[in-house]
Amino acid sequence: MSAMQTIIEREVPECADLEEQISPRLARLYAARGVTSVQALDYRLSQLPRPDGLAGIDAAAEVLASAIIGGQRLLVVGDFDADGATSSALALKALRAMGATAVDYLVPNRFEFGYGLSAELVEVAQARAPDVILTVDNGISSHAGVDAANALGISVVITDHHLPATTLPAARAIVNPHVDSPDFESNALAGVGVCFYVMLAVRGYLRDQAWFTETRREPAFSQFLDLVALGTIADVVPLDRVNRLLVEQGLRCIRADKGSPGIRALLEVAGRDPRSACASDLGFAAAPRLNAAGRMADIGVGIETLLANDVTTAKSHAQSLEALNQERRAVERGMRAEAMADIATDSLNPGTTPEPLLCLFDERWHQGVVGIVAGRLKELYQRPAIAFAPADNGLIKGSGRSVSGVHLRDLFEAIDRQTDGAIIQRFGGHAMAAGLTLRAEDYPAFRAALMGLAQQRFADRVPGDTLMTDGALAAEEFSLALAKTLRLAGPWGAEFPEPLFHGRFQVKQQRVVGDAHLKLTVSPEVAPALSLDAIAFNALERGWSPAAARIDAVYRLDVNAFRGRESLQLVFDHLANA
């Protein structure tokens, strides 16, 4: 690797009260993540905050419920990623379950329209004659699209979770935890989480209107929580208490086989067992296959997978997504190799010093895959990375991934202000992941502005991300029992990370598998008599050549299931010679 990762052990606050109620090991892990009471681990649905804490939700509920009662045509406009797909599927299923008789969906093809409710997309939507457009996981920056809909007499309800600009679109209602909702417990909801809350409010409005009867029964929304779980994990939003509750309930739904046949099929095609599903299965197995549709073709295939009502249809769609995911992987490998070659060439120039971030553009690249390539480069070089690919009409589209301490969206916003909006056509996103669109001829000017600002803000920052660990394990803790306990002790995810441990090992055997992974047999220094299986995914790509006899490692405990047999496996997240 071109930069080292700094390894720091998490501080553990006082948690004596928690240790009295759960195991000391779990108590310390939770306390290090800010949880010091069992109440924060109560994931019953009754513990969800009420919908009325979100500004605009009553107005949204009234518009949507009135459309249902009046038999109006509803059109759901989503996004082309996993959060957008799950949000679209959730809205369609919930609205239909509540009695909507004319509801359809439309998602912009990223290669033709780009992101969000644009004026051009409204023109396409007009052919379906909607009375109401409901945006999910987008819309908060769609001023022109909302204006176009208003001019056509189409009401717009926006549900989104992205950060708003200084002005808001002129929609009939806007529901976004970042808009006028300071008293709502969570501003970290994913788009699908916001959509779920809006559907709850619509159901409550219809209940008050005596809409539900013996023949038109009120639906239970717990059946849709697997969609909420998948979209929340896929969008890598912080797993605060509310998001953990939603994800845990969704996982329980999947394990009990009470959810979507489509999500079950996605897990199975990836070789994961839905009966023991955890958050990482959603994040690393289901989500990439769902995202592949939006990256390589049309997210409609993904949405249809989630909407499938029977196993046969769901499996057929999931196989199509698997093929797209394989295609995506091949494209990604080629792009990554080209990017690494460019970076290596630049680093060989005399007098060159490493730049504080990476910014690359190649006319051969695929715009649907630049985000993944940026993420790989970020991991490899331990600094923020932005990758651009050509789009239509002389535009290029970029996607960036960041490291702790560098807020990408804020960086783009600062450049937009600095250049008076003359360079960046549009931008959006979050701290760790953001995207933008430029004219191709403006790329040199953008790159110069970006590097100049980066030099000012964090040129002195040592390249490298920080690995926070939970310290060392005792000899008796290298056990399948602890691995199984930790697997279900989450859900783990962004800002509530899966436990990582730090220790030294003797390497007994090692071999390369799958071209880039390193499979090892190791003995912990604290328990030399133990012989444990271990794997380091993408080890060679990350600069971890076959290990020396003794290694220093940061690792996770994992349950390896093979032919009906479970065993302990270590997953190395960091390797170095000891």
C-alpha positions as CSV (number, residue, x, y, z in Angstrom):
1,M,0.0,0.0,0.0
2,S,1.2,3.6,-0.6
3,A,0.0,4.7,2.8
4,M,-0.2,3.1,6.2
5,Q,-3.3,2.9,8.3
6,T,-3.1,4.2,11.8
7,I,-4.4,1.7,14.4
8,I,-6.0,3.1,17.5
9,E,-7.8,1.2,20.3
10,R,-11.2,2.5,21.1
11,E,-11.7,4.1,24.5
12,V,-14.3,2.4,26.6
13,P,-16.3,4.6,29.0
14,E,-17.7,3.4,32.3
15,C,-20.3,0.7,31.7
16,A,-20.7,-1.1,35.0
17,D,-24.5,-0.9,34.9
18,L,-24.5,-2.4,31.4
19,E,-22.1,-5.2,32.4
20,E,-24.6,-6.2,35.1
21,Q,-27.2,-6.9,32.5
22,I,-25.3,-8.4,29.6
23,S,-21.9,-10.0,29.1
24,P,-18.9,-7.9,30.0
25,R,-17.4,-8.3,26.5
26,L,-20.6,-7.1,24.8
27,A,-21.0,-4.3,27.3
28,R,-17.6,-3.0,26.5
29,L,-18.1,-3.2,22.8
30,Y,-21.4,-1.4,23.0
31,A,-20.0,1.3,25.4
32,A,-17.2,2.0,23.0
33,R,-19.8,2.8,20.4
34,G,-21.8,5.1,22.7
35,V,-24.4,2.7,24.0
36,T,-24.4,2.5,27.8
37,S,-27.9,1.4,28.5
38,V,-30.0,-1.6,27.6
39,Q,-32.8,0.8,26.5
40,A,-30.7,1.7,23.5
41,L,-30.6,-2.0,22.5
42,D,-34.4,-2.3,22.7
43,Y,-35.2,-3.0,19.0
44,R,-39.0,-3.5,19.4
45,L,-41.1,-1.6,16.9
46,S,-42.9,0.1,19.7
47,Q,-39.6,2.0,20.3
48,L,-39.7,3.8,17.0
49,P,-40.2,7.5,17.3
50,R,-43.5,8.8,16.0
51,P,-43.9,10.0,12.4
52,D,-45.3,13.4,13.4
53,G,-41.8,14.5,14.5
54,L,-40.9,14.9,10.8
55,A,-41.8,18.3,9.3
56,G,-44.1,18.1,6.3
57,I,-45.3,14.6,7.0
58,D,-48.9,15.5,7.7
59,A,-49.2,17.4,4.5
60,A,-47.6,14.6,2.6
61,A,-49.9,12.1,4.2
62,E,-53.0,14.2,3.3
63,V,-52.0,14.5,-0.4
64,L,-51.2,10.8,-0.8
65,A,-54.2,9.5,1.2
66,S,-56.6,11.8,-0.7
67,A,-55.2,10.5,-4.0
68,I,-55.8,6.9,-2.8
69,I,-59.4,7.7,-1.7
70,G,-60.1,9.6,-4.9
71,G,-58.7,6.9,-7.2
72,Q,-56.1,9.3,-8.6
73,R,-53.0,8.2,-10.5
74,L,-49.8,8.1,-8.5
75,L,-46.4,7.9,-10.0
76,V,-43.3,7.0,-7.8
77,V,-40.1,8.6,-9.1
78,G,-37.0,6.9,-7.6
79,D,-33.3,6.8,-7.8
80,F,-31.1,4.2,-9.6
81,D,-29.2,2.8,-6.6
82,A,-30.2,0.3,-4.0
83,D,-31.7,2.9,-1.6
84,G,-33.8,4.3,-4.5
85,A,-34.8,0.8,-5.6
86,T,-35.9,-0.3,-2.2
87,S,-37.7,3.0,-1.6
88,S,-39.6,2.6,-4.9
89,A,-40.6,-1.0,-4.1
90,L,-41.7,0.0,-0.6
91,A,-43.8,2.9,-1.9
92,L,-45.5,0.7,-4.5
93,K,-46.2,-2.2,-2.2
94,A,-47.4,0.0,0.7
95,L,-49.6,2.3,-1.5
96,R,-51.2,-0.8,-3.2
97,A,-51.7,-2.5,0.1
98,M,-53.6,0.6,1.3
99,G,-55.9,0.6,-1.6
100,A,-54.3,2.6,-4.4
101,T,-55.7,1.4,-7.7
102,A,-53.5,3.3,-10.1
103,V,-49.8,3.5,-9.0
104,D,-46.7,3.1,-11.1
105,Y,-43.0,3.9,-11.0
106,L,-40.5,5.7,-13.1
107,V,-36.7,5.9,-12.4
108,P,-34.4,8.0,-14.6
109,N,-31.9,6.0,-16.5
110,R,-28.6,7.4,-15.2
111,F,-27.1,7.5,-18.8
112,E,-29.9,9.5,-20.3
113,F,-31.4,11.8,-17.5
114,G,-29.0,11.7,-14.6
115,Y,-30.2,11.9,-11.0
116,G,-33.5,13.1,-9.7
117,L,-36.8,14.7,-10.8
118,S,-35.5,16.7,-13.8
119,A,-37.7,18.8,-16.1
120,E,-36.9,16.3,-18.9
121,L,-38.1,13.4,-16.7
122,V,-41.3,15.2,-15.9
123,E,-41.9,15.4,-19.7
124,V,-41.6,11.7,-19.9
125,A,-43.8,11.2,-16.8
126,Q,-46.5,13.3,-18.4
127,A,-47.3,10.5,-20.9
128,R,-48.5,8.5,-17.9
129,A,-50.9,11.3,-16.9
130,P,-50.1,11.2,-13.1
131,D,-52.1,13.3,-10.7
132,V,-49.4,13.1,-8.0
133,I,-45.7,12.4,-8.3
134,L,-44.0,11.0,-5.2
135,T,-40.3,11.2,-5.2
136,V,-38.3,8.7,-3.1
137,D,-34.6,9.1,-2.2
138,N,-34.5,12.2,-4.4
139,G,-36.2,15.5,-5.1
140,I,-34.7,17.9,-2.5
141,S,-32.7,19.7,-5.2
142,S,-35.2,19.2,-8.1
143,H,-36.4,22.8,-8.4
144,A,-36.8,22.7,-12.2
145,G,-38.5,19.4,-12.2
146,V,-41.0,20.4,-9.5
147,D,-41.7,23.7,-11.4
148,A,-42.3,21.7,-14.6
149,A,-44.7,19.4,-12.8
150,N,-46.6,22.3,-11.2
151,A,-47.0,23.9,-14.7
152,L,-48.7,20.7,-15.8
153,G,-51.0,20.6,-12.8
154,I,-49.2,17.6,-11.3
155,S,-48.8,17.7,-7.5
156,V,-45.4,16.7,-6.2
157,V,-44.6,15.2,-2.8
158,I,-40.9,14.9,-2.0
159,T,-39.4,12.3,0.3
160,D,-35.6,12.5,0.5
161,H,-32.7,12.4,2.9
162,H,-30.0,14.3,1.1
163,L,-28.9,17.7,2.3
164,P,-30.9,20.6,1.0
165,A,-29.6,23.7,-0.7
166,T,-30.5,27.2,0.6
167,T,-33.8,27.1,-1.2
168,L,-36.4,24.3,-1.4
169,P,-38.5,23.2,-4.4
170,A,-42.1,24.4,-4.6
171,A,-43.6,21.0,-3.9
172,R,-46.9,20.3,-2.2
173,A,-45.1,18.6,0.6
174,I,-41.4,17.9,1.5
175,V,-40.4,15.3,4.1
176,N,-36.7,15.2,4.8
177,P,-35.1,14.8,8.3
178,H,-32.7,17.6,7.4
179,V,-35.6,20.1,6.8
180,D,-37.1,21.7,9.8
181,S,-37.1,18.5,11.9
182,P,-34.8,19.3,14.8
183,D,-36.9,17.4,17.3
184,F,-37.0,14.1,15.4
185,E,-34.6,11.6,16.9
186,S,-32.8,10.7,13.7
187,N,-31.6,12.8,10.9
188,A,-29.7,9.7,9.5
189,L,-32.6,7.9,7.9
190,A,-31.9,6.6,4.4
191,G,-34.3,7.4,1.6
192,V,-36.1,4.1,2.3
193,G,-36.4,5.0,6.0
194,V,-38.0,8.4,5.1
195,C,-40.4,6.6,2.7
196,F,-41.4,4.1,5.4
197,Y,-42.2,6.9,7.8
198,V,-44.4,8.6,5.2
199,M,-46.2,5.4,4.5
200,L,-46.9,5.1,8.2
201,A,-48.3,8.6,8.2
202,V,-50.5,7.9,5.1
203,R,-51.9,4.8,6.8
204,G,-52.7,6.8,10.0
205,Y,-54.5,9.4,7.9
206,L,-56.5,6.8,6.1
207,R,-57.4,5.2,9.4
208,D,-58.7,8.5,10.7
209,Q,-60.8,8.8,7.6
210,A,-62.3,5.3,8.3
211,W,-61.0,4.1,5.0
212,F,-60.2,0.6,6.2
213,T,-63.1,-1.8,6.5
214,E,-63.7,-5.5,6.9
215,T,-63.2,-6.0,3.2
216,R,-60.4,-3.4,2.9
217,R,-58.2,-4.3,5.8
218,E,-55.5,-2.1,7.2
219,P,-52.1,-3.6,6.2
220,A,-49.3,-4.5,8.5
221,F,-46.1,-2.7,7.4
222,S,-43.7,-5.0,9.3
223,Q,-43.8,-7.1,6.1
224,F,-41.9,-4.3,4.3
225,L,-39.1,-3.9,6.8
226,D,-36.7,-6.1,4.9
227,L,-36.8,-3.5,2.2
228,V,-36.0,-0.8,4.8
229,A,-33.1,-2.9,6.1
230,L,-31.5,-3.5,2.7
231,G,-31.8,0.2,1.6
232,T,-30.5,1.5,4.9
233,I,-27.4,-0.8,4.9
234,A,-26.8,-0.3,1.2
235,D,-26.7,3.5,1.5
236,V,-24.2,3.3,4.3
237,V,-26.0,5.9,6.5
238,P,-25.1,6.0,10.2
239,L,-26.6,3.3,12.2
240,D,-28.0,5.3,15.0
241,R,-30.6,3.8,17.3
242,V,-33.5,4.3,14.9
243,N,-31.7,2.9,11.9
244,R,-30.4,-0.1,14.0
245,L,-34.0,-0.8,15.1
246,L,-35.3,-0.7,11.5
247,V,-32.4,-2.9,10.2
248,E,-32.7,-5.4,13.0
249,Q,-36.5,-5.7,12.5
250,G,-35.9,-6.2,8.7
251,L,-33.3,-8.9,9.4
252,R,-35.7,-10.7,11.6
253,C,-38.2,-10.6,8.8
254,I,-35.7,-12.1,6.4
255,R,-34.6,-14.8,8.8
256,A,-38.2,-15.8,9.4
257,D,-38.9,-15.9,5.6
258,K,-41.7,-13.3,6.0
259,G,-40.2,-10.7,3.6
260,S,-39.7,-10.2,-0.1
261,P,-39.0,-13.2,-2.2
262,G,-36.7,-10.9,-4.2
263,I,-34.4,-10.2,-1.3
264,R,-34.3,-13.9,-0.4
265,A,-33.3,-14.6,-4.0
266,L,-30.6,-11.9,-4.0
267,L,-29.0,-13.5,-0.9
268,E,-29.3,-17.0,-2.3
269,V,-27.7,-16.2,-5.7
270,A,-24.8,-14.7,-3.7
271,G,-24.4,-17.9,-1.7
272,R,-25.8,-16.5,1.6
273,D,-28.3,-18.2,3.8
274,P,-31.3,-16.0,4.5
275,R,-32.1,-17.9,7.6
276,S,-29.0,-16.5,9.3
277,A,-28.8,-13.2,7.5
278,C,-26.9,-10.3,9.1
279,A,-26.2,-6.7,8.0
280,S,-23.0,-7.6,6.2
281,D,-24.9,-10.1,4.0
282,L,-27.1,-7.2,2.9
283,G,-24.2,-4.8,2.4
284,F,-21.8,-7.1,0.6
285,A,-24.1,-9.7,-1.1
286,A,-27.6,-8.3,-1.8
287,A,-26.8,-4.6,-2.3
288,P,-24.0,-4.9,-5.0
289,R,-26.2,-7.2,-7.1
290,L,-29.2,-4.8,-6.8
291,N,-26.9,-1.8,-7.6
292,A,-25.5,-3.6,-10.7
293,A,-28.8,-3.0,-12.5
294,G,-28.5,0.8,-12.1
295,R,-24.8,0.8,-12.9
296,M,-24.8,-1.3,-16.0
297,A,-28.3,-1.2,-17.4
298,D,-31.6,-0.1,-15.8
299,I,-32.6,-0.2,-12.1
300,G,-36.0,-1.4,-13.3
301,V,-34.7,-5.0,-13.2
302,G,-33.8,-4.5,-9.6
303,I,-37.1,-3.0,-8.7
304,E,-39.0,-5.8,-10.4
305,T,-36.9,-8.3,-8.4
306,L,-38.1,-6.6,-5.2
307,L,-41.7,-6.5,-6.3
308,A,-41.8,-10.2,-7.3
309,N,-44.5,-12.0,-5.4
310,D,-43.3,-15.5,-6.1
311,V,-40.0,-17.4,-5.7
312,T,-39.7,-18.4,-9.4
313,T,-40.0,-14.9,-10.7
314,A,-37.7,-13.5,-8.0
315,K,-35.0,-16.1,-8.8
316,S,-35.2,-15.3,-12.5
317,H,-34.7,-11.6,-11.9
318,A,-32.0,-12.3,-9.4
319,Q,-30.1,-14.4,-11.9
320,S,-30.3,-11.5,-14.4
321,L,-28.8,-9.2,-11.7
322,E,-26.1,-11.7,-11.0
323,A,-25.1,-11.6,-14.7
324,L,-25.0,-7.8,-14.6
325,N,-22.9,-7.9,-11.4
326,Q,-20.4,-10.2,-13.1
327,E,-20.2,-7.7,-16.0
328,R,-19.8,-4.9,-13.5
329,R,-16.9,-6.7,-11.8
330,A,-15.1,-7.2,-15.1
331,V,-15.5,-3.5,-16.1
332,E,-14.3,-2.4,-12.7
333,R,-11.2,-4.5,-12.8
334,G,-10.1,-3.0,-16.1
335,M,-10.8,0.6,-14.9
336,R,-9.0,0.0,-11.7
337,A,-5.9,-1.3,-13.5
338,E,-5.9,1.7,-15.8
339,A,-6.3,4.1,-12.9
340,M,-3.5,2.5,-10.9
341,A,-1.2,2.7,-14.0
342,D,-2.0,6.4,-14.3
343,I,-1.2,7.0,-10.7
344,A,2.0,5.0,-10.9
345,T,3.1,7.0,-13.9
346,D,2.5,10.3,-12.2
347,S,4.4,9.2,-9.1
348,L,7.5,8.5,-11.2
349,N,7.8,12.1,-12.3
350,P,10.9,13.8,-10.8
351,G,10.1,16.0,-7.8
352,T,6.5,14.7,-7.6
353,T,5.0,14.7,-4.1
354,P,1.8,12.7,-3.4
355,E,-1.3,14.7,-3.8
356,P,-3.7,14.9,-0.8
357,L,-6.4,13.3,-2.9
358,L,-6.8,11.5,-6.2
359,C,-8.8,12.9,-9.1
360,L,-8.8,11.0,-12.4
361,F,-10.7,11.1,-15.7
362,D,-10.5,8.6,-18.6
363,E,-12.6,8.8,-21.7
364,R,-12.7,5.0,-21.8
365,W,-14.4,4.6,-18.4
366,H,-18.0,3.6,-17.6
367,Q,-19.9,6.2,-15.7
368,G,-21.9,3.5,-13.8
369,V,-18.8,2.1,-12.2
370,V,-16.7,5.2,-11.3
371,G,-18.1,5.2,-7.7
372,I,-16.8,1.7,-7.1
373,V,-13.4,2.4,-8.7
374,A,-13.1,5.6,-6.5
375,G,-13.9,3.4,-3.4
376,R,-11.2,0.9,-4.4
377,L,-8.6,3.6,-5.0
378,K,-9.5,5.2,-1.6
379,E,-8.8,1.9,0.1
380,L,-5.6,1.3,-1.9
381,Y,-4.0,4.7,-1.4
382,Q,-5.7,5.7,1.8
383,R,-6.8,9.1,0.6
384,P,-10.0,10.6,-0.9
385,A,-10.5,9.6,-4.6
386,I,-12.7,11.0,-7.3
387,A,-13.2,9.2,-10.7
388,F,-14.8,10.7,-13.8
389,A,-16.2,9.1,-16.9
390,P,-17.8,10.6,-20.0
391,A,-21.6,11.2,-20.2
392,D,-23.7,12.6,-23.0
393,N,-23.7,16.1,-24.5
394,G,-20.1,16.9,-23.7
395,L,-20.6,16.3,-19.9
396,I,-18.6,14.1,-17.6
397,K,-19.8,12.6,-14.4
398,G,-17.7,12.0,-11.3
399,S,-18.1,10.0,-8.1
400,G,-16.0,10.3,-5.0
401,R,-15.2,8.3,-1.9
402,S,-13.6,9.8,1.2
403,V,-11.7,9.0,4.3
404,S,-12.4,10.2,7.9
405,G,-11.9,13.9,8.3
406,V,-12.5,14.9,4.7
407,H,-16.2,15.9,3.9
408,L,-16.5,15.4,0.1
409,R,-19.8,17.2,-0.4
410,D,-18.6,20.2,1.6
411,L,-15.5,20.2,-0.6
412,F,-17.6,20.3,-3.8
413,E,-19.8,23.0,-2.4
414,A,-16.8,25.2,-1.5
415,I,-15.4,24.8,-5.0
416,D,-18.9,25.8,-6.4
417,R,-18.9,28.9,-4.3
418,Q,-15.3,29.7,-5.1
419,T,-16.0,29.5,-8.9
420,D,-19.4,31.2,-8.7
421,G,-21.1,28.1,-10.0
422,A,-19.3,28.4,-13.3
423,I,-17.7,24.9,-13.3
424,I,-19.8,22.4,-11.5
425,Q,-23.1,21.7,-13.2
426,R,-24.6,19.8,-10.3
427,F,-23.4,18.0,-7.2
428,G,-24.7,16.2,-4.2
429,G,-24.1,13.5,-1.7
430,H,-22.7,13.0,1.8
431,A,-19.4,13.3,3.7
432,M,-18.0,10.0,2.6
433,A,-19.6,9.7,-0.8
434,A,-20.6,12.4,-3.3
435,G,-21.0,12.9,-7.0
436,L,-20.9,15.8,-9.5
437,T,-21.3,16.7,-13.2
438,L,-19.0,18.9,-15.2
439,R,-18.5,19.9,-18.8
440,A,-15.6,18.0,-20.2
441,E,-13.7,21.1,-21.0
442,D,-14.0,22.3,-17.4
443,Y,-12.3,19.3,-15.9
444,P,-8.8,20.9,-15.9
445,A,-10.2,23.9,-14.1
446,F,-12.1,21.8,-11.6
447,R,-9.1,19.7,-10.9
448,A,-6.9,22.7,-10.3
449,A,-9.5,24.3,-8.0
450,L,-9.9,21.0,-6.2
451,M,-6.2,20.4,-5.6
452,G,-5.7,24.0,-4.6
453,L,-8.4,23.8,-2.0
454,A,-7.1,20.4,-0.8
455,Q,-3.7,21.8,-0.3
456,Q,-5.1,24.6,1.8
457,R,-7.3,22.4,3.9
458,F,-5.5,19.2,4.5
459,A,-2.1,19.1,2.7
460,D,-0.4,18.5,6.1
461,R,-2.7,15.5,6.7
462,V,-0.8,12.3,6.8
463,P,-2.3,10.0,4.1
464,G,-4.0,7.1,5.6
465,D,-7.3,6.2,7.3
466,T,-7.6,5.3,10.9
467,L,-8.5,1.8,12.0
468,M,-10.3,1.8,15.3
469,T,-10.0,-1.5,17.1
470,D,-11.5,-3.1,20.2
471,G,-8.1,-4.2,21.5
472,A,-6.8,-7.7,21.8
473,L,-8.7,-11.0,22.5
474,A,-7.8,-13.3,25.3
475,A,-6.9,-16.9,24.3
476,E,-10.3,-18.3,25.3
477,E,-12.2,-15.7,23.2
478,F,-11.0,-17.2,19.9
479,S,-14.2,-19.3,19.8
480,L,-17.0,-20.0,17.4
481,A,-19.4,-19.2,20.2
482,L,-18.2,-15.6,20.4
483,A,-18.1,-15.2,16.6
484,K,-21.8,-16.3,16.5
485,T,-22.7,-14.0,19.4
486,L,-21.0,-11.0,17.7
487,R,-22.7,-11.8,14.3
488,L,-26.1,-11.3,15.8
489,A,-25.2,-8.6,18.4
490,G,-25.5,-5.8,15.9
491,P,-26.7,-4.8,13.5
492,W,-23.3,-3.4,12.6
493,G,-22.6,-0.7,10.0
494,A,-21.6,2.9,9.5
495,E,-20.7,4.6,12.7
496,F,-21.7,1.5,14.6
497,P,-18.9,-0.7,13.2
498,E,-18.5,-4.4,13.6
499,P,-15.9,-5.3,16.3
500,L,-12.3,-5.3,15.1
501,F,-9.5,-6.8,17.2
502,H,-5.8,-6.4,17.1
503,G,-3.1,-9.0,17.7
504,R,0.0,-10.9,16.4
505,F,-0.1,-14.3,14.8
506,Q,2.3,-17.0,13.6
507,V,1.6,-17.9,10.0
508,K,1.6,-21.7,9.5
509,Q,0.3,-21.9,5.9
510,Q,-0.7,-19.4,3.2
511,R,-1.9,-19.5,-0.4
512,V,-3.5,-17.1,-2.9
513,V,-7.1,-17.9,-3.8
514,G,-9.3,-16.3,-6.4
515,D,-6.3,-14.3,-7.9
516,A,-6.2,-11.7,-5.1
517,H,-7.3,-13.2,-1.8
518,L,-4.9,-14.6,0.8
519,K,-6.0,-17.8,2.6
520,L,-4.0,-18.5,5.8
521,T,-3.7,-20.9,8.7
522,V,-2.5,-19.0,11.8
523,S,-1.9,-19.3,15.5
524,P,-2.5,-16.4,17.9
525,E,0.5,-15.3,19.8
526,V,-1.6,-15.5,23.0
527,A,-2.7,-19.0,22.2
528,P,0.1,-20.7,20.2
529,A,-1.6,-24.1,20.4
530,L,-4.6,-22.9,18.4
531,S,-4.7,-23.4,14.7
532,L,-7.2,-21.0,13.0
533,D,-8.4,-20.5,9.4
534,A,-8.1,-16.9,8.2
535,I,-8.7,-14.9,5.0
536,A,-7.6,-11.5,3.8
537,F,-9.9,-10.4,0.9
538,N,-8.3,-8.5,-2.0
539,A,-5.0,-8.8,-0.1
540,L,-2.8,-8.6,-3.2
541,E,-4.7,-5.7,-4.6
542,R,-4.3,-3.9,-1.3
543,G,-0.5,-4.4,-1.3
544,W,-0.5,-7.2,1.2
545,S,1.9,-9.7,-0.4
546,P,2.0,-13.2,1.0
547,A,2.8,-12.7,4.7
548,A,5.9,-13.3,6.6
549,A,6.2,-15.9,9.4
550,R,4.9,-13.5,12.0
551,I,2.2,-10.9,11.3
552,D,0.5,-8.0,13.0
553,A,-3.2,-8.0,12.1
554,V,-6.5,-6.2,12.6
555,Y,-9.3,-8.8,12.2
556,R,-12.9,-9.7,12.7
557,L,-14.3,-13.0,14.0
558,D,-16.5,-14.7,11.4
559,V,-18.6,-17.8,11.1
560,N,-17.6,-19.9,8.1
561,A,-20.4,-22.3,7.0
562,F,-19.5,-25.0,4.6
563,R,-21.5,-28.2,3.9
564,G,-23.6,-27.8,7.0
565,R,-20.6,-27.4,9.3
566,E,-19.8,-24.1,11.0
567,S,-16.3,-23.1,12.1
568,L,-14.4,-20.0,13.3
569,Q,-12.7,-17.9,10.7
570,L,-10.7,-14.7,11.1
571,V,-11.1,-12.0,8.5
572,F,-8.1,-9.8,8.3
573,D,-8.8,-6.1,7.6
574,H,-5.1,-5.1,7.9
575,L,-1.9,-7.0,7.7
576,A,1.7,-6.1,8.4
577,N,4.9,-8.0,9.0
578,A,5.6,-8.2,12.7
